[in-house]
């Protein structure tokens, strides 16, 4: 006998930062809500990305929820940049603190969500065969996720007889590299974190690098009791700063102008920022990475650093960032990445100059030479933002498929809603600023805005809310316009979708910054939800 579908008010897909907070808000409103999560536990990206070295690039004291003063005071971070296990522990702590687990179903990957125009309800089906119906569906699936990893379009992976793993789907039991010849393909934020850790136990490590990244030192360290106390005492101010900053970071605006300081002074300041580490390394000058002269100075400083750290000039030349302007691809943070290439058992191969042709049973072929490999690590990134939506069968009015709507590129109104998909709301969806910011800060905004919208429907007795086609078209176009004059146009990247063969080159992120996005969303609310249609 088949089990009948559970009848709910709301369904949330995913139990990462977004799903956890969304469930809390919907329960506060008294809505019967269930979260479906593919993993065995909470965490989302921080559940799947358990590759060696996985660590956050934002500082722990602001890479967290701000909605609860109690949680801010009760949780204590141990390091400046938290590692994956600590973030996973934090998300479990929040889940239990708010007693959310009882409304979460784990090991349950949502495969479809179909809207019925007559009943005005969604039916959601999971990989387990379980079904549920609800009036609202909120996607909390993230933009860089295990469901939409980007496997390199290199022939022969099925021939390879060794073990291989994508970093975004890392096995929970871990991988033992000791005594093995390991190959890492990909040198974005992920590969840069994994390489130094893998090198600690591997017999030999070959890094296959296509594009050298601009990398800043994290200068991670444990946090002292005094520092933690000071942060906790200042949380109200930190929260305000996070909410009013372009990138959702509680940093002050850059204090110096490149044009106004001497070259010697610029070098001294850059050195000082470099030694302090973290994302602030490139937030020194007011001109930022958009100004060519400032950028050239900073790019040269970075290259000089590589040459001073990496002893072998051949390796250093391969690793030096070049070929595109700094900022056109995401800048990464490292801990001992360049230093790792001074180890005799670690090599780097320039696969831009001589591309990988294929995998063999025993290794990787580059320019007719086989590199023997026992374990292959693919740090090759994601089919970002639209990828996770297109992996699910989401059907709105008249059976229209979201996967098809997103085929030609990202589209959404305010990065949170889709025309023709009533009561379907997306946290950090396409055309949203989240992935250009400190992500939890954007998530917190989206969750609160979506909760307000749902509450408005409930109070006013509206059965259905959806954006107009016109509003969606305008926001979609604005997303592209904002990217036109940005440095991002000058390289291929996941932000442009140009890392995935065949994906349209359309910018996936709304580049106005979190502070402006908050203002724009508030204006929409204040104008009686301009751009949305409501029906009873
Ligand atoms: O992925 P990426 P990622 N042959 O797409 C290479 C977030 N994140 O997983 O640049 C050879 O950046 C590709 O080369 P190229 C963060 O937002 C956050 O590293 O296309 N190489 C590139 O080097 C980040 O931006 C944290 O030439 C191939 C790499 O694979 C995002 O996740 C930590 C190839 C992919 O880099 C994605 O980062 C880690 C091929 N066929 C990640 N195909 C935090 O700290 C691809 N590559 C929060």
Boltz pocket constraint, residues with backbone or C-beta under 6 A from the ligand:
constraints:
  - pocket:
      binder: B
      contacts: [[A, 55], [A, 56], [A, 57], [A, 58], [A, 144], [A, 150], [A, 151], [A, 152], [A, 153], [A, 154], [A, 185], [A, 186], [A, 187], [A, 188], [A, 189], [A, 190], [A, 191], [A, 208], [A, 209], [A, 210], [A, 211], [A, 330], [A, 351], [A, 356], [A, 379], [A, 380], [A, 381], [A, 382], [A, 435], [A, 492], [A, 494], [A, 499]]
      max_distance: 6.0
